[in-house]
Amino acid sequence: MPAGVTWGQYISFSIAAMLSMLAGSQVVHLYYKPLQDLNEYINRELKNLPDNIQVQIKDDLSKDGILK
């Protein structure tokens, strides 16, 4: 193993690192709620595109269940 650590130390560090990353991402999503205004953001950005492209993108996103 790198740096002379044992398999047990390496695995326990890897598990602790993974759990802290998962907990951190969960805290960010619970506190900042980044996907809550996704529909408004998409609609605002689509207004900058030509009409024919707007319709095509809206249809594609509606079929995928992303845009309501």
N, C-alpha and C positions, 0 to 999 in steps of 0.2 A: 504494500500500500504506500501511497505517497507520504512523505514526511515521517515515515516510521510509525504510523498509528496502526492499531489493530483493526480487524474487520468489525468488531463490535463498536468501537468508537466511531469508525467511518459510517457505519449504518445508522447509529443513533444520531450522529450529527446530520446526516442526510434527511432523516425523518423529522428531526426538529426544524430544519430549514424549510422543508416542504410544508409542515404544519403552520409555521409562522407566515409563509407566503400566502397560504390559503386563508388564514385568519385575517391578514392585512387586506386582501382583496375583498373579503366579505365586509369588513368594517368600512372600506371606501364605498362600496355599493349601498350599504345601509345608511351612511351618513350623508354622502353627496348625491345619491340617487341619479347617476349619470344617464340612465336610459329612460327616465321618466318623461322627458320632453323630446324624445326622438322624433315623433311625428311632426311636431311644429318645426323642428330643425330641418327635416327633410323637405317639408313644404316650402319653407323660406328659401332654401337653396335651389329648389326646382323653379322658383319664380325667375331666377337669373338665366334660365335656359329657354330656347325657342319652344313654341307651343307644341309642335309635333314631337319633339323629344320629351317634353314634359308628360304627354299622354302615354308614350311608350314606356317610360320609366315608372310612372304611376301604375300602369297595368302590370308590369313585371313585379313590382314590389307588393301589389295587392295579391297577386297569385301566390307569392312566397309567404304571405301572411305577415309581412313586415309593416306595411302601411295600411292603416284602417280607413 
